[in-house]
Amino acid sequence: MALCLNASVLAQSSAKTRPAPAKVPAYSYGQSAAAMAFATDLAERRNLDPAWVRQQIAAAQRLPTVIRLMQPAPSGTPKNWAAYRARFIEPVRLRGGQRFWEANRDTLARAESEYGVPASLIVGVIGVESLYGQHTGNFRVIDALATLSFDFPASHPRAAARTEFFRGELEQFLSLAERTSTDPLSYLGSYAGAMGWPQFMPSSWVKYAIDFDGDGKVDLFNSQADVIGSVANYFKAFGWQPGMPTHYPVRLDPAQRKDDLDTLLAPDILPSFGVASFTAKGAVLEGAALQHTGKLALVELENAGAPSSYVAGTDNFYAVTRYNWSSYYALAVIELGESVKAQLPWSPSAQGVSPASAAPATAAPAPAPLPAPMPSPMPQPAPPP
């Protein structure tokens, strides 16, 4: 006890004689000629009060943390599907997903009926995006968007395109706040400016968010019904086809020629091959996959030095990637939703029915544990990489 007291006294004495580190004053965008010129132009194009727009952007602060987080991953960083999957298909999210589904069972069923989007997919998205509302972000949205609009890291290979993207999002955000008579400085979100349980960027909020609880307003922070309906509406807008699986198991013929594999992988996640062409190039399908009438993509998931895993992605798999341009993200969302569904008290799996005898909602049975890339830096609607 005496030793602890003495150490405390010494620390206090030392603190008195040692000057505190100087605080670096926050940089606000009222000091930026480019930001103020943007504000004036935005106000004119959007028919907004110029003084109000300038005041909001002037209040935005540059966030060095946001700049750092937006830096691209170091070259050569291996992707690892198993590690990525394990971050999302885990007990906390599974329990949270079950609670969310049970609490919103009727609303999820209504969304599935009206939009054709499976409840499992909606639940998977919300779980990956924000852990069912637990992690919606602590950055002021206007700070994040202004930082990325006027100080996007120049070292990024797509810095110019990203800058334009975020300036468009800042414009949409301020227009939304003005139209809904809300304070732009009050919104909190991700370091990329995504908001609410579904982590919608402002442009996605404007285009796809809906009032699904009928209270006359759209609220993606507090209305779980609005969140559910908006996610379903998003996928419908991006071409979700009711009843089509998202993907099928696939394996590669050991005798497959390298140039055939390269041809199959060239379109990446874009479905480009009919079943006949797909299998002729050495991709082996079985069962229901052979009856698929649409196009397929050979989706590769790297395993950090181990052999890659593959799935045959359909147009619905591609639709899921419109939420986040990553095949790893898409499969994690799908598998989380299906895993939550399987443990629901009323599900066939929970009642002892073999999964093989139960009709899949979004996908054919997945291949054995697909051993995962690091998470996308923008777990929300984003421009192409």
C-alpha positions as CSV (number, residue, x, y, z in Angstrom):
1,M,0.0,0.0,0.0
2,A,2.8,2.4,0.9
3,L,4.7,1.6,-2.2
4,C,1.6,2.3,-4.4
5,L,1.0,5.6,-2.6
6,N,4.6,6.7,-3.0
7,A,4.5,5.8,-6.7
8,S,1.3,7.8,-7.1
9,V,2.9,10.8,-5.3
10,L,6.0,10.6,-7.5
11,A,3.9,10.4,-10.7
12,Q,1.9,13.5,-9.6
13,S,5.1,15.4,-8.8
14,S,6.6,14.5,-12.1
15,A,3.4,15.5,-13.9
16,K,3.6,19.0,-12.3
17,T,7.2,19.6,-13.5
18,R,6.7,18.1,-17.0
19,P,4.8,20.4,-19.5
20,A,1.7,18.9,-21.0
21,P,2.0,18.1,-24.7
22,A,0.7,20.9,-26.9
23,K,-2.7,20.2,-28.3
24,V,-2.9,20.3,-32.1
25,P,-5.8,22.6,-32.9
26,A,-8.5,21.0,-35.0
27,Y,-8.5,22.1,-38.7
28,S,-12.0,23.1,-39.8
29,Y,-12.9,23.4,-43.5
30,G,-14.0,27.0,-43.0
31,Q,-10.2,27.6,-43.6
32,S,-10.2,25.8,-46.9
33,A,-10.8,27.9,-50.0
34,A,-11.6,24.7,-52.0
35,A,-14.2,23.6,-49.5
36,M,-15.9,27.0,-49.4
37,A,-15.9,27.2,-53.2
38,F,-17.5,23.7,-53.2
39,A,-20.1,25.0,-50.7
40,T,-21.0,27.9,-52.9
41,D,-21.3,25.8,-56.0
42,L,-23.4,23.1,-54.2
43,A,-25.8,25.7,-52.8
44,E,-26.3,27.2,-56.3
45,R,-26.8,23.8,-58.0
46,R,-29.2,22.5,-55.3
47,N,-31.0,25.7,-54.7
48,L,-30.0,25.7,-51.0
49,D,-29.3,28.7,-48.8
50,P,-25.6,29.5,-49.5
51,A,-25.0,30.8,-46.0
52,W,-26.4,27.6,-44.4
53,V,-24.3,25.3,-46.7
54,R,-21.1,27.3,-46.0
55,Q,-21.8,27.3,-42.3
56,Q,-22.2,23.5,-42.2
57,I,-19.1,22.7,-44.2
58,A,-17.1,25.4,-42.3
59,A,-18.0,23.5,-39.1
60,A,-16.6,20.2,-40.5
61,Q,-13.3,19.2,-39.1
62,R,-10.5,17.3,-40.8
63,L,-10.1,13.8,-39.2
64,P,-6.5,12.4,-39.6
65,T,-7.9,9.0,-38.4
66,V,-10.2,8.9,-41.4
67,I,-7.4,9.7,-43.8
68,R,-5.3,6.9,-42.2
69,L,-8.1,4.3,-42.3
70,M,-8.8,5.1,-46.0
71,Q,-5.2,4.2,-47.0
72,P,-5.1,1.1,-49.2
73,A,-3.8,-2.2,-47.6
74,P,-0.1,-2.7,-48.1
75,S,0.7,-4.4,-51.4
76,G,0.9,-8.1,-51.2
77,T,-1.4,-8.5,-48.2
78,P,-2.8,-12.0,-48.6
79,K,-6.6,-12.6,-48.6
80,N,-8.0,-15.3,-46.4
81,W,-11.6,-16.4,-46.7
82,A,-11.5,-18.6,-43.6
83,A,-10.3,-15.7,-41.4
84,Y,-12.8,-13.3,-42.9
85,R,-15.7,-15.7,-42.5
86,A,-14.8,-16.3,-38.9
87,R,-15.2,-12.7,-38.1
88,F,-18.9,-12.8,-38.9
89,I,-20.1,-16.4,-38.5
90,E,-19.5,-16.4,-34.8
91,P,-21.6,-16.8,-31.6
92,V,-22.2,-13.1,-30.9
93,R,-23.6,-12.4,-34.3
94,L,-25.5,-15.6,-34.4
95,R,-27.2,-14.9,-31.1
96,G,-27.8,-11.3,-32.1
97,G,-29.3,-12.4,-35.4
98,Q,-31.6,-14.8,-33.8
99,R,-32.9,-12.2,-31.4
100,F,-33.3,-9.7,-34.2
101,W,-35.2,-12.2,-36.4
102,E,-37.5,-13.3,-33.5
103,A,-38.3,-9.7,-32.6
104,N,-39.0,-8.8,-36.2
105,R,-40.4,-12.0,-37.6
106,D,-43.6,-10.5,-39.1
107,T,-41.8,-7.5,-40.6
108,L,-39.1,-9.7,-42.2
109,A,-41.9,-11.9,-43.6
110,R,-43.7,-8.9,-45.0
111,A,-40.5,-7.6,-46.6
112,E,-39.8,-11.0,-48.2
113,S,-43.4,-11.1,-49.5
114,E,-43.4,-7.6,-50.9
115,Y,-39.8,-7.5,-52.3
116,G,-39.0,-11.1,-52.9
117,V,-35.8,-10.8,-50.9
118,P,-35.2,-13.6,-48.4
119,A,-35.4,-12.7,-44.7
120,S,-32.1,-14.5,-44.2
121,L,-30.3,-12.2,-46.6
122,I,-31.7,-9.1,-44.9
123,V,-30.6,-10.5,-41.5
124,G,-27.2,-11.3,-42.8
125,V,-26.6,-7.9,-44.1
126,I,-27.6,-6.1,-41.0
127,G,-25.5,-8.4,-38.9
128,V,-22.3,-7.9,-40.9
129,E,-22.9,-4.1,-41.3
130,S,-23.6,-3.1,-37.7
131,L,-24.1,-6.2,-35.5
132,Y,-27.8,-5.4,-35.4
133,G,-27.4,-1.8,-34.6
134,Q,-24.6,-2.1,-32.0
135,H,-21.9,-0.7,-34.2
136,T,-23.2,2.2,-36.3
137,G,-20.1,4.4,-36.1
138,N,-18.9,7.3,-33.8
139,F,-17.6,9.7,-36.4
140,R,-19.6,12.8,-37.2
141,V,-20.8,12.1,-40.7
142,I,-20.1,15.7,-42.0
143,D,-16.5,15.4,-40.6
144,A,-15.9,12.1,-42.4
145,L,-17.4,13.2,-45.7
146,A,-15.6,16.5,-45.7
147,T,-12.3,14.9,-44.9
148,L,-12.7,12.4,-47.7
149,S,-14.0,15.1,-50.1
150,F,-11.1,17.6,-49.6
151,D,-8.2,15.5,-48.1
152,F,-8.6,12.0,-49.6
153,P,-5.2,10.3,-49.4
154,A,-3.3,11.1,-52.6
155,S,-1.4,7.8,-52.3
156,H,-4.6,5.9,-53.1
157,P,-4.5,4.5,-56.6
158,R,-8.0,5.8,-57.3
159,A,-7.7,9.1,-55.3
160,A,-9.4,11.3,-58.0
161,A,-12.4,9.0,-58.5
162,R,-12.8,8.5,-54.7
163,T,-12.7,12.3,-54.1
164,E,-15.4,12.8,-56.6
165,F,-17.5,10.0,-55.1
166,F,-17.2,11.5,-51.6
167,R,-18.0,15.0,-52.8
168,G,-21.2,13.6,-54.3
169,E,-22.0,11.9,-51.0
170,L,-21.4,15.2,-49.1
171,E,-23.7,16.9,-51.4
172,Q,-26.4,14.2,-51.0
173,F,-25.9,14.3,-47.2
174,L,-26.4,18.1,-46.9
175,S,-29.4,18.0,-49.3
176,L,-31.0,15.2,-47.2
177,A,-30.4,17.1,-43.9
178,E,-31.9,20.3,-45.3
179,R,-34.9,18.5,-46.8
180,T,-35.7,16.7,-43.6
181,S,-35.0,19.7,-41.4
182,T,-32.3,17.9,-39.4
183,D,-29.0,19.1,-38.0
184,P,-26.1,17.8,-40.2
185,L,-23.8,18.1,-37.3
186,S,-25.9,15.6,-35.3
187,Y,-25.4,12.5,-37.5
188,L,-22.9,9.9,-36.5
189,G,-21.7,7.1,-38.8
190,S,-18.7,5.2,-40.1
191,Y,-15.4,6.7,-41.0
192,A,-16.6,6.6,-44.6
193,G,-19.9,8.4,-43.8
194,A,-22.2,5.4,-43.8
195,M,-25.2,5.6,-41.5
196,G,-27.6,3.6,-39.5
197,W,-28.1,-0.1,-38.9
198,P,-27.7,-0.9,-42.7
199,Q,-24.8,1.5,-43.1
200,F,-26.3,3.3,-46.0
201,M,-24.2,6.0,-47.7
202,P,-26.2,9.3,-48.1
203,S,-26.9,8.6,-51.8
204,S,-28.3,5.1,-51.0
205,W,-30.4,6.6,-48.2
206,V,-31.9,9.1,-50.7
207,K,-32.5,6.5,-53.4
208,Y,-33.4,3.3,-51.5
209,A,-34.4,4.0,-47.9
210,I,-38.1,3.7,-47.3
211,D,-40.7,4.3,-44.6
212,F,-41.6,0.6,-43.8
213,D,-43.3,1.2,-40.5
214,G,-45.7,3.8,-41.9
215,D,-44.9,6.6,-39.4
216,G,-44.4,9.2,-42.2
217,K,-40.6,9.4,-42.0
218,V,-37.5,7.3,-42.8
219,D,-35.4,6.4,-39.8
220,L,-32.5,4.0,-40.3
221,F,-31.1,4.7,-36.8
222,N,-34.2,3.8,-34.7
223,S,-36.8,2.0,-36.8
224,Q,-36.0,-1.6,-37.4
225,A,-38.9,-1.9,-39.8
226,D,-37.5,0.9,-41.9
227,V,-34.1,-0.8,-41.8
228,I,-35.6,-4.1,-43.0
229,G,-37.7,-2.6,-45.7
230,S,-34.8,-0.4,-47.0
231,V,-32.4,-3.3,-47.3
232,A,-35.0,-5.3,-49.2
233,N,-35.8,-2.4,-51.4
234,Y,-32.1,-1.9,-52.1
235,F,-31.7,-5.5,-53.4
236,K,-34.8,-5.4,-55.4
237,A,-33.5,-2.2,-57.1
238,F,-30.3,-4.0,-58.0
239,G,-32.0,-6.9,-59.7
240,W,-32.6,-9.5,-57.0
241,Q,-34.6,-12.4,-58.6
242,P,-36.9,-14.2,-56.2
243,G,-36.3,-17.9,-56.0
244,M,-32.9,-18.0,-57.6
245,P,-30.0,-19.4,-55.5
246,T,-27.1,-17.0,-54.8
247,H,-24.5,-19.7,-55.6
248,Y,-23.8,-23.4,-56.1
249,P,-20.9,-25.6,-55.0
250,V,-18.3,-26.1,-57.7
251,R,-15.1,-27.9,-58.0
252,L,-12.4,-27.8,-60.7
253,D,-11.6,-30.7,-62.9
254,P,-8.0,-31.8,-62.2
255,A,-7.5,-32.0,-65.9
256,Q,-8.6,-28.4,-66.5
257,R,-6.3,-26.3,-68.7
258,K,-4.9,-23.2,-67.2
259,D,-6.2,-21.0,-70.1
260,D,-9.7,-22.3,-69.4
261,L,-9.4,-21.4,-65.7
262,D,-8.1,-18.0,-66.7
263,T,-11.0,-17.5,-69.0
264,L,-13.5,-18.4,-66.3
265,L,-11.9,-16.1,-63.8
266,A,-11.5,-13.1,-66.2
267,P,-15.0,-11.7,-65.6
268,D,-14.5,-11.9,-61.8
269,I,-17.9,-11.9,-60.1
270,L,-19.9,-10.9,-63.2
271,P,-22.0,-13.9,-64.3
272,S,-20.9,-14.5,-67.9
273,F,-21.2,-18.2,-68.7
274,G,-24.1,-20.6,-69.4
275,V,-23.9,-24.0,-67.7
276,A,-22.7,-25.7,-70.8
277,S,-19.9,-23.2,-71.4
278,F,-19.1,-23.2,-67.7
279,T,-18.7,-26.9,-67.4
280,A,-16.9,-27.3,-70.8
281,K,-14.1,-25.1,-69.3
282,G,-13.5,-27.5,-66.4
283,A,-15.9,-26.3,-63.7
284,V,-17.7,-29.3,-62.3
285,L,-21.3,-28.8,-61.2
286,E,-23.8,-31.2,-59.7
287,G,-27.5,-31.5,-59.0
288,A,-29.6,-28.4,-59.2
289,A,-26.7,-26.4,-60.5
290,L,-26.9,-28.3,-63.8
291,Q,-30.5,-27.1,-64.3
292,H,-29.6,-23.4,-63.8
293,T,-30.9,-21.4,-66.7
294,G,-29.0,-18.1,-66.1
295,K,-25.4,-17.1,-66.3
296,L,-22.7,-18.2,-63.8
297,A,-19.5,-16.7,-62.5
298,L,-16.5,-18.7,-61.1
299,V,-15.9,-16.8,-57.9
300,E,-12.5,-17.4,-56.4
301,L,-11.9,-17.0,-52.6
302,E,-8.2,-17.0,-51.8
303,N,-7.0,-18.8,-48.6
304,A,-3.7,-17.0,-47.7
305,G,-1.4,-19.4,-49.4
306,A,-3.6,-22.5,-49.3
307,P,-5.5,-23.6,-52.4
308,S,-8.3,-21.2,-53.3
309,S,-12.0,-22.1,-52.7
310,Y,-14.6,-21.5,-55.4
311,V,-18.3,-21.1,-55.8
312,A,-20.5,-20.7,-58.9
313,G,-22.1,-17.3,-58.4
314,T,-25.5,-16.5,-60.0
315,D,-27.1,-13.1,-60.9
316,N,-28.3,-13.0,-57.3
317,F,-24.8,-13.4,-55.9
318,Y,-23.8,-10.5,-58.1
319,A,-26.8,-8.5,-56.7
320,V,-25.5,-9.1,-53.2
321,T,-22.1,-7.6,-54.2
322,R,-23.9,-4.4,-55.2
323,Y,-24.1,-3.7,-51.5
324,N,-20.4,-4.0,-51.1
325,W,-18.1,-4.8,-54.0
326,S,-16.5,-7.9,-52.5
327,S,-17.2,-11.6,-53.1
328,Y,-15.9,-12.3,-49.5
329,Y,-18.4,-9.8,-48.1
330,A,-21.3,-11.3,-50.2
331,L,-20.6,-14.9,-49.1
332,A,-20.2,-13.9,-45.4
333,V,-23.6,-12.1,-45.5
334,I,-25.3,-15.1,-47.2
335,E,-23.8,-17.6,-44.8
336,L,-24.5,-15.5,-41.7
337,G,-28.1,-15.2,-42.7
338,E,-28.5,-18.9,-43.4
339,S,-26.7,-19.8,-40.2
340,V,-29.0,-17.7,-38.1
341,K,-32.0,-19.1,-40.0
342,A,-30.9,-22.7,-39.2
343,Q,-31.0,-22.1,-35.4
344,L,-34.4,-20.4,-35.3
345,P,-36.8,-22.5,-33.1
346,W,-39.3,-22.8,-36.0
347,S,-36.7,-23.7,-38.7
348,P,-36.5,-27.2,-40.2
349,S,-32.9,-27.5,-39.1
350,A,-33.7,-26.6,-35.4
351,Q,-36.5,-29.2,-35.5
352,G,-34.2,-32.0,-36.6
353,V,-35.0,-31.9,-40.3
354,S,-31.9,-32.6,-42.5
355,P,-30.8,-29.4,-44.3
356,A,-30.7,-31.5,-47.5
357,S,-34.5,-32.1,-47.2
358,A,-35.3,-28.4,-46.6
359,A,-35.5,-26.0,-49.6
360,P,-32.7,-23.4,-49.6
361,A,-33.8,-19.8,-49.4
362,T,-30.9,-18.1,-51.1
363,A,-28.2,-20.7,-51.9
364,A,-27.6,-24.3,-52.6
365,P,-25.7,-26.0,-49.7
366,A,-22.3,-24.3,-49.5
367,P,-19.1,-26.3,-50.0
368,A,-17.3,-27.5,-46.9
369,P,-16.0,-24.7,-44.7
370,L,-14.5,-22.3,-47.2
371,P,-11.4,-21.5,-45.6
372,A,-10.9,-15.4,-46.1
373,P,-9.5,-11.0,-47.6
374,M,-9.4,-8.6,-44.9
375,P,-12.7,-6.8,-44.6
376,S,-13.5,-4.2,-47.1
377,P,-12.6,-0.7,-45.8
378,M,-16.1,0.4,-46.7
379,P,-18.7,-2.0,-45.4
380,Q,-21.5,-0.2,-47.1
381,P,-22.6,0.7,-50.7
382,A,-19.4,1.8,-52.4
383,P,-18.1,2.6,-55.9
384,P,-16.3,-0.1,-57.8
385,P,-12.8,-0.8,-56.6
